[in-house]
Amino acid sequence: MRTRESSIPSRPPGSKALLVCFRLGDFFVKANLPIRVRYVGVFPKNGYREYDFLVEAEDKTIHQIVLVIDDVLFLEKQLMFQEAPDLCYQKLRMNLIDETVAQIGARVRVTPLDVASYRDSHPSAKSRNRR
């Protein structure tokens, strides 16, 4: 498999960046994002769960971003509870590569397509044993 690295220009000395590496098709991409992401926690609601993150933008403003997963994704065994925080973090990271914090919005819904994409790049122990 071929790999290719691509990065956003380096930040000035003393600035903080989140180093992100991800697979895009047959390529690996590396990006320096000028932000900090902190997982706050999961908050179960009636019919869904909220996964809260605090994102510090380059200008030092703090934004709360909530990723929402409907309970049906867990009930249909598409996703395990233990995987959900990482899936949300990975989705948020990918969104931050393409958009600014303000463009993402305060609430982001996790779809079955997001779960399938996560599954492709992060096979669980169960799925590895079936191969």
Residue pairs with C-beta under 8 A, 6 or more apart in sequence:
1 26
2 26
2 27
3 27
3 28
4 27
4 28
4 29
5 28
5 29
5 30
6 29
6 30
6 31
7 30
7 31
7 32
8 31
8 32
8 33
10 32
11 17
11 32
11 34
15 34
15 58
16 34
16 36
17 32
17 33
17 34
17 35
18 32
18 33
18 34
18 35
18 36
18 37
18 93
18 96
19 30
19 31
19 32
19 33
20 30
20 31
20 32
20 33
20 93
20 96
20 97
21 28
21 29
21 30
22 28
22 29
22 31
22 90
22 93
22 94
22 97
22 121
23 29
23 121
31 97
33 93
33 96
33 97
34 57
34 58
35 55
35 56
35 57
35 58
35 96
35 101
36 55
36 56
37 53
37 54
37 55
37 56
37 89
37 92
37 93
37 96
38 53
38 54
38 55
38 56
39 51
39 52
39 53
39 85
39 89
40 52
40 53
40 54
40 64
41 51
41 52
42 49
42 50
42 51
42 52
42 84
42 85
43 49
43 50
43 51
43 52
44 50
47 70
47 71
48 68
48 69
48 70
48 71
49 68
49 69
49 71
49 74
49 84
50 66
50 67
50 68
51 66
51 67
51 68
51 69
51 84
51 85
51 88
52 64
52 65
52 66
53 64
53 65
53 66
53 67
53 88
53 89
53 92
54 62
54 63
54 64
54 65
55 62
55 63
55 64
55 65
55 92
55 96
55 101
56 62
56 63
57 63
57 100
57 101
57 102
61 101
63 101
63 102
63 106
64 106
65 92
65 101
65 104
65 105
65 106
65 107
65 108
66 106
66 107
66 108
67 88
67 91
67 92
67 107
67 108
67 109
67 110
68 107
68 108
68 109
68 110
69 79
69 84
69 87
69 88
69 110
70 109
73 79
73 110
73 112
73 115
74 80
74 81
74 84
78 112
78 115
79 87
79 115
80 124
83 118
83 122
83 124
86 118
86 122
87 110
87 114
87 115
87 118
87 122
88 110
90 118
90 121
90 122
91 108
91 110
91 114
91 118
92 104
92 108
95 104
95 108
96 104
119 127
